[in-house]
Amino acid sequence: MSLQTTPYLTLTLALSARADHLAVVMSFVETSAAVFGLGRPEQGKLLLATEEIFMYLSGVVCPGKDLEVRLVNGLYYVCAEFRFASPELDLGGLNITSTISYDGEADLQQMGLLIASRSVDRLSLSVERQRVALAVTKEKVYPRSTETLPSPEAGEGTAVETPDRERLKRFAVLARQALPDPDRPSFLDYPGKLVDMAAAGDCQVLTAFGEKKDIVGGILFGHRTEKTVWCCGPYVFSRTRQAETAAALLAACIAKIARTKALGLLSLSGLPEGLRADFEPLGSLTFRPAEGPPVARPFFYRHLHEDPVCEVWTHAELADHLRREYDRLVLAREIRLLTDMGEARSGRSLFSAEVNGERSEVVLRPELPGADYAANVERHVRFLRGDRYRNLLFELDLGVPWHAELVPALLHNGFHPAILLPFAGHSDLVIFEAHETEP
């Protein structure tokens, strides 16, 4: 058993997966989470997830084997990672829709995984050559901004700069009061969270200043992958010189990322009409608010360098749609179709769920393959509709061949392909959107 610190605000505990080591693991996670600034209620939920996952690993998945527990301080979140080796995985109990029959010890162990998955904000899983990394994340709680600032005036000159902490918080306040939901990212409602996200390197912000040093606009951006940069905005708060301010912010953003390996810029929200001529429309998602009619959320993409040829994997039922989209977007892709040669499939699939309760939105992602795709998709839709979530999305990575096996199950359960995001995963991502709004 050993404890060490590594760069990037990470603590690592190395030990064997044995139930009698639980107290050590719990103490390590509790102390580290407190040092990293996680609040007591959030610590409790992370500890609950840690206990259930560790006991399942030590009792079922890799008993007595080497295990690393890492606590990562993301400034606005704390992530607990479990790293281990296992030739076979059964983590289906981590699905938020899992049901337990209570018929025996195995069912009670699965119940622990269910408790873990519902205690945290995000769950992710990566498997490479029987090496597994299971991560659960709990975000910090920040106060919502209630401040109101007067609308700024641009004046004649506009300068674009990287804001300091206080100006970054003022930018968030201005964005919240000027932009309707969902035209702004939800984290802009929490200025302190934006400051920590920027300090952690998960986003960059540029702001435009008028003659009186008032913030008249801003743009947020960051790397989704090495090849794709996302942006929100440019947002303009002044009533004058709006086109000039927006153009200056976008130009400064592109200049910042020009020397990186990014091939394209992905606009997630807030792209002004006057700047859309240089972007390709990717389509739109439909946001269903608690009150009022649905709102379209358009997405755009701008090529920054020549697009390379790469392969993508899909099911025959999605192939024609992808060909049309790739032709329209002028993206060079080798489309590979899945083949079913009668091979056996076994086990339970696992989907992670990223939940945004304030927007009644859930993004589902496949984490483990299995033989139960149709039943698992149907169960998630029924469970989430029953909990009155209005906006259901499902994300497939065309660079991961087995993801394409889910296409028939998604189409059968009321999902349709809404937008294609170039190089947003291992390869391109397809975001499916659920049709119906009521259970």
N, C-alpha and C positions, 0 to 999 in steps of 0.2 A: 504494500500500500504506500503510495507516495503522493505528495501534493506539490504542485509547481505552478508558477505564473509564467505566462507567455505574453507577447505583445498583443496589442489591439484589445486591451481590457478583458482578458480571458483568464479564468482560473480553471485548473484541471486537477481532478482527483482520479488517480489510477488505483484500482483495487480488483478483487475478484467478485463475481456476481453471486454473493451468498447472503441469505436472509439475515444472518447475524451481523452483517455490515450495515444494515439499514440505518441504525442510529448515527453512524459516521456520515453516511450520505445525507441524511436529513439535516444534521448540524452544519455540514458543508454548504448545502444549498441555502439554508436559512440565513447563516452568517453572511454569505456572499451576496445574496439578494438584498439584505439590509444595507451592506456597504455600498452596493450599487444604486441605492436610493429607491428601491421598490417599496411602496406603501404596505402597511400591515395587512389589509384585506387581500391585496394582490399577492403578497408573500404566502398567505395561507392557501390560496388557490394553486400557486405554483408548487408549494410543498405537497399538497394533496395529489397533484398529478405526478410529482416525483416519486412519492411513496408507492402509488399503484403501479407505475411503470417499472420501478426497480424490483418490486416483489414479483411481477410477472416475468421479467427477464431472469431473475435468479431462481424462479421456480419452474419455468417452462421453456424459455427460449435458449438461454445459455447458462445453465446452472454451473457455478464453480469456475466459469471461464473468465478470461481477462475482460475488464470493462472500464471504459473511461467515462467519467461524468464531467462535462464542461459547463461552466457558467459564463455566459457572454454578456457583457454590459454594452448594450446598444444605445445607451443614454436615455432613450425614450422607451426602452423595453429591456427585459431580461430574458435570456433564452437558456434553457437547460438542454444540453445535448447528451445523448447516450450513444456511445460508439462501441460496437462489439462485432464479433464474427458469428455467423450462423448460416448453415447450408440451407435451412428451410425457415420460412417465416409464416406465422399465423397471427396477424395483428388486426384481423377483421373487427375485433371488439372495440377498436379505436374509432370506428365509424360513429358519428354522433347519433345515428338512427338505430344503433344496435339494440336488440331486445334480448333479455336474459330470461331463461326458463327456470333458474334456481333449482335445477334437478340434481346438481352435484357440485363437487369441488371445481371442476373445469368451468362450469357456468359462473361460479362466484369469482374465479380468476378473470374471466372475460368481463364481468361486471366492473372490476377494477379498471380495466382499460377504458370502458365507457365513461366512468367517473373522471378519469384523467382527461379524455378528449373534451369533455364538457366543462372543464375547469379552466381551460386556457383560451387564448385568443387565436392562436395559430398552431398548426401542426404540420411538420414536413418530414419527409423520409427520403433518403437516398441509399441505393444499394449498388455496390460495385465489387464484383469478384468476391461475393459472400461477405464483404465488409459493409456493415450497416451503420448509418447515422440517423437516429431518430431525435427530432428536435421539437420541443414545445416552448411556446413564447407567451409571456404575459406582459402586456403594455402597462406603463405607468398611467396614473390618472392625473389629468391637468385641469385647472379651472377654465371654464368656458368664458370667453371674452364677452363683456356686456358694455364695454366702452363705446362711445360714439365720437368720431372725429369730424371736423368740418371738411367739406369737399375742397381739395387743393386746386390751385390754378397753375397752369403750366408756364405761362410767360413766354418769352421769346426763345430762350435757350434751354436745352435739355441735356443733362449729363447722366450717363449710365454707370453705376458703381455697384460693388458688393457691399451690402449694408452691414453695419455693426448690430449687436444684439438688440439694442433699443429700437433702432430703425426697422429691424426685422419684425419686431412685435407690432410696430405701427403699421407696417405693410400688411400683416395678417388682419389687423382690425379694419383697415380700409377695404381689403378684399372681402371680408365677411359682410360688411354693410353695403357694398356696391354690387355684389354678384349674387344672383339667385342660386339656390341649390337646384340641380347638380352641376352648375357651371364652374364651380370651384371645388377643389379637394376638401373633404370634410375636416382634415387636420388644420385647415386655416381657421377654424372656429376656436382653436386652442393655441394662442401665440407662443406659449412656453414650449409646446410640443414642436412647433416649427423650428424654434431656436435649437432644440436638442437634435432634431433630424438633420439640420444643417451642420451642426458641430460634429455629428457622427459620420458625415459624408454621404448620407443617404439622399440628400438633395442639395442643389445649389440654388441660390436666389440672386438675381440681379434686379436692382431697382433704378427707376428713372427719377431724377430730381429736377425740380423747376428752379427758377431764378431765386426764389426765397428759400431754397433747400427743402421745400415740401416734397413728399413722395407723391409723384403723379402717376406712377405705374410700376409694374414689375412682372417678372417671368420666373417660373420655377422649372428646374430640369435636373435630370440625373440619369445614370446608366441603368437601363433595365437589364441589358446584357452587354458584353464587350462590343457587339455590333449594332446595338440599338440604344439610342438616347430618347427618353420621354420628356415631354414638356407640358406644362399647363400655363396657358396664357399665350402671348402677353396680355396682361390686364391693364387697362388705362382708367384712372379715376378722375382725371380732369375733364372739363367740358370743352376745352380748346386743344388744338394741336393733337388730337387723338391719333390720327393716321401716322403722323411723324413720330410720335412717342412709341407707338406699337412697332413700327418698322425699326427704330433704333434699338429697342429691346431685343427683337428677334435677331437682328444682325449681331448684336453683342453676344447672344447665346450661341449662335453658329460659330462665331470667332473663337469662343471658349472651347468648343468641342472639335474644331477643325483639325487639330493635331492628334486627336485620338484615333482609335481604330474603328470608330463608329461609321457604319455604312448609311445610316438613315436616322431621321428625326421623326419621332412618333408624337403627334399632338393628341393629348387625352381630353383636353377641355379648353374652352375659352379662346380658340383661334379666331381673330377678327375677320370679317368678311373680306376686307381689303387685302389680306395676306394669303388668302386661300388659293390664289391662282398658281402659286409656286408649289402647292401640295397636291397629292393625289387623295381623293376621298376614299376612305376604307369602308364606309358604311356607318351605321349608327346603332346604338343600343337604346332601348326604350325604358326610361325611368318612370316608375309609377309612384307618385307621392301619396301621402295619406289623404290629401284632399286635392281636388282639381284634376284636370285631364292629364294623360301621360305626356311626358316631355322627351323629345328626341335628343340623344347625346351623340353628336357626330364625332368621328375620329378621322384623322388625316395623317399622311405620311409624305415625307420629303426625302428624296434621294440625296445623299451627300457625296457618294462616290459610286463608281460603276458597280452594278449588282453582279455578284459572282453566281455561277451555276451551282446549285446544291440539290440534294435529293430530299424528298419528303415522302412520308408514308401515309396512306389513307385506305379507307374501305371503298369498295366499288360504289356504294350508295352516296358517297360524298365526292367522287372523282370528277364528275361533270361540273359541279359547282366550283371546285378548285381550279379547273382548267379555265373557266370563264373569268374567275377573279385574277389569276396569274396573267392571262392575256390582257385584261383591262389595266392592270397595274404595271405591266411590262416587267415582270419578275421572271427570271430564268430558273425554272425548276424541273428536275427529273421526278415525275410522279410515279411512285412505286405502289402497286396494289397488294394488299394482304392476300395471302393464299391459305385456304383451309385444306390441308392434306389428311384430315382425319386424326390429327394428333390430339392426345388427351389434355384436358385442362382440369385443374383441381384447385382447391383452396378458396378462401373468401377474399374478394377484392377490398381495397381500402381507398376511400376518398377523404381528403382533407377538406375542411370547410372554413373559409375566412368570412366571418360574420361582421357586418356593419349594422348594428341594431338601430342606430339613429336614422339610417336610410332604408331600413328594412330590406337589406341586400345581403345575399349569400353567394360567394364564389366557390364552387366545388372544383377540386382538382384530383385526378387519379394518382394514387401513391403506390399501390400494389396491384398486380393483375390477379385475376381469379376466374372461377367458373360461374359466377353469379351476377354478371353485369346487369342483365335486365331486371332482376329482382332488387339489386342494390340501388339502381337508379330510381326505380319506382318507389322504393321505400324512402329514399331521400326526398323525392318530390312530395310524397304524401305527408311525411313528417314536417317538412318546412312549410308547406301550405297550411297544415294544421296549426302551426305556430304563427300563422298570419304573415309570413314573409312574402312581400309583394314582388321582389326583384330577384329572380333566380338565374344564375349564370353557371356555365360549365366550361372549363378551359381544357382543351386538348393540345398537346405538343406534337406537331407533325414530324419532329425529329426522333420521337420515341415510338418505334413500330407498334408496340402492343396497345398504345393509346387508341389507335384507329379501330381496335376491336369494339370499342364502346359506341361507335357511330350508330349502328342499328338500334341499340337500347335507348340512346338519346332521342333519336327521331321518333321512336315508338311512344316515348313518354312526353311528347309535346315540346321538345326543344327543336330549334332550327338554327343553322349557322348564320350568325349575324355579322361578324367582322373578322378579318384576317389581319394579324399583326406580324409583319415581317421580322424575322430574326429576334423575336421576343422571348424565345426559350432555347432549347437545344437547336431548334430550327424555327419555323414559323409557328405561331399559335392561332388556333381557331377558337373564337369565343361563341359558344352556343347560348341562346337565350330561350327561356321557357315562354311559351305562348300565353297560357292561361294565367289569370290573376286571382282566381278563387279556387279553393279546394273542392 
